[in-house]
Amino acid sequence: MARHSIYKMSFSRVYPLYIAKAEKKGRTKAEVDEIIRWLFGYGGEALEESLANEVDVENFVTNCPELNPASSLIKGVVCGVRVEEVEEPVMRKLRCLDKLIDELAKGKAMEKILRKE
């Protein structure tokens, strides 16, 4: 199976796109960071280090400190794809992140985005 081209891209190139999408809808970089930390378990300065070291998307997702167990609750459609039906693990994690950022941009409360309810 061919690898997706996004896997080779540095996460530091994708990250600003998430921020831009959120800020365009009145949300903040801090909220994007909170989502990434919640989903992938990047604590302290680990997120900033990954960005500075230009870790590629595949390694950022695959080698995350700890995927949040509540990520299994992320459902819905993003980019025409139903998140819960994506079988390839790296792409599923990316689609989960995309879905959470979409929810943020649509004005959903952080408590709901982070599946605290």
URNOR-V127249 format. One record per pair of residues at least 12 apart in sequence whose ideal C-beta (glycine too) atoms are under 8 Angstrom apart, sorted by sequence separation. I is the first residue (numbers start at 0). J is the second residue. D is the distance in whole Angstrom. If there is no record, write none. Layout:
i = (I	I)
j = (J	J)
d = (D	D)
This chain:
i = (82	18	82	99	17	32	80	78	82	14	77	17	45	78	39	77	39	77	41	42	70	73	40	41	75	39	40	77	38	39	40	70	73	39	40	66	73	39	40	61	38	39	61	38	60	63	37	38	57	60	56	60	14	56	11	10	11	10	11	73	11	72	10	11	13	9	10	69	9	10	69	9	10	8	9	7	8	6	7	10	6	7	5	6	39	38	2	38	39	38	35	38	34	34	34	31	34	31	30	33	37	26	26	34	17	21	24	30	34	20	24	33	23	24	25	21	24	6	17	21	20	3	0	3	5)
j = (94	31	95	112	31	46	94	94	98	31	94	35	64	97	59	97	60	98	63	64	92	95	63	64	98	63	64	101	63	64	65	95	98	65	66	92	99	66	67	88	66	67	89	67	89	92	67	70	89	92	89	93	50	93	49	49	50	50	51	114	53	114	53	54	56	53	54	113	54	55	114	55	56	55	56	55	56	55	56	59	56	57	56	57	92	92	57	95	96	96	96	99	96	99	100	100	103	103	103	109	113	103	104	112	96	100	103	109	113	100	104	113	104	105	106	103	106	89	100	104	104	89	87	90	93)
d = (5	5	6	6	5	6	6	8	5	8	6	8	7	7	8	5	7	5	7	7	8	5	6	6	6	4	4	6	8	7	3	5	6	8	7	7	7	6	7	8	7	8	6	5	5	8	6	6	6	5	8	6	6	7	8	6	4	7	8	7	5	5	8	8	6	4	6	8	7	7	4	6	5	6	7	6	5	7	7	4	5	7	6	4	8	8	8	6	8	6	7	6	7	5	7	7	6	7	6	7	5	5	7	6	8	7	8	6	7	6	4	8	7	7	8	5	7	6	5	6	5	8	8	6	7)
